[in-house]
Amino acid sequence: MERKIGTLGKLIRTASNPHASLTENVTRHCKADLVSSFGELYVPKEWAATTGKQPEATGIPVGSLVIPEDVGPDCALLPPKKPSLHLSGMELESMRAALMLESATEVPLAIEAKKYYRAKLASGSVAGSTLVGWDSDKHRRRNYLVRINSTEEIFLPDRTVGKRLGSTFGAVLHYAAVFIDGRPMSFAYVERVKSAKDRSGRYGYSAMNYGIETFLGLGGSTYYLPVAALSEVVATIEREGVHYVLHTREPFSASE
């Protein structure tokens, strides 16, 4: 929303009548977007001949790794990718824990994985993490925040332990493909968000403020989880150290 509002000032061409100028230019942009989307969708050949731009190829890019169909036929890890390498440190421990939860019978001491930094989810949206800027070796731009289908243990009235479904949030740092037990497995390495609702060690949950899901920033625990657990992309993150708003259910009133 802040990024959208920041672009509106450039559309005001006259200071004497800013509202009419803004309305006229926004309308012109909307009409241009409608014409472009209609031409690309319904008359792609004529649109390509007129604009000189060839239509985008359908399907996933060459070199992508299609995830097994039990996750989703349209779900794939997209280039660019790095060569296979041995996991170490926290990544190795997290991968071992994830494989055990997936009931892998043979978990080797050394695990080699191929890393990807973008994935097309079963929902059709693309979630990734891109290195940008001169200091990109130190600061990764988490440009996609995802909602994760999660479960948590609770105490039932009869004092037994049960499970309930819930949602957590995190930023995907990379995706890893491994070949274990004669079958490929794909995981996302996620950094959880932190919020005012979190207790020590319990990260990933958002707090509710006036009906808005909010969090303080990233920095929670990192762990591997199956790509199938990522349900949707909910926001874009561009900077750290501030409060982030994920999405609202309805607009604020003037009093709020």
Buried (B, 14 or more C-beta within 10 A) or exposed (E): EEEEEEEEEEBBEEEEEEEEBBEBBEEEEEEEEEEEEEBBEEEEEEBBEEEEEEEEEEEBEEEBBBBBEEBBEBBBBBEEBEEEEEBEEEBBEBBBEBBEEBEBEEBEEEBEBBBBBBBBBBBEBEBBBEEEEEEEEEEBBBBBBBBBBBEEEEEEEEEEEEEEEEBBBBBBBBBBBBEBEEEEBBBBBBBBBBBEBBEEEBBBBBBEEEEBBBBBBBEBBBBBBBBBBBBBBBBEBEEEEEEBEBEEEEEEEEEE
